[in-house]
Amino acid sequence: MQGRTEITFRGISPSEKVRRLVEAQVRRLERFCANLISCHVAIEHPRRRRGSANPYRVRVELTMPPRKDVVVVHDPRDNQMIGGLRAVIRGAFRAMERRLKDTAELRRGAVKNHRERRALVIRLFDEYGFLKSMDGREIYFHRNSVLHGDFARLKVGTEVRFEAEPGDRGPQATTVQIVNPIGARVGSSRLPPGWD
């Protein structure tokens, strides 16, 4: 990797064992993308309701040529049995490994490259929101899925590009990037073509 792996701990004390585990996982990823530019890993212990089975969330953000950001957020739900922080970290990196394999297949032409997915932000809350895709689906996203820390810049009607995967309760955006901060007014006749 060209840069250094950056690890951020939020609500949890830094640990040398966890740093070594993350660095080992990053080295594994380099098998699928040898020219990674940078990697940022955020390990969080967010406030959850008392008795929650999963106290951790891990976000992995890679930058690879040509300056493409790939983000995975692993936030197991309470109903999923986990084996602690190490298991959540490994789960995040397994998800990233799948994304890198898919990206490599796209670059080789093994998979058809579908048109870029666009959506409008239709609802926002403190930590998450919902998008409406061109095909009319509502897609959940968490603030950690928004690239470059731009969650605070989002407004209802902001146009975004996104990537999604199946979640526990329907489609979930894994990467959200602002395309047009002004966007269009949801419910108005000025929606972009395909959103009517």
Order of alpha helices (4+ residues) and beta strands (2+ residues): beta-alpha-beta-beta-beta-alpha-beta-beta-beta-beta-beta
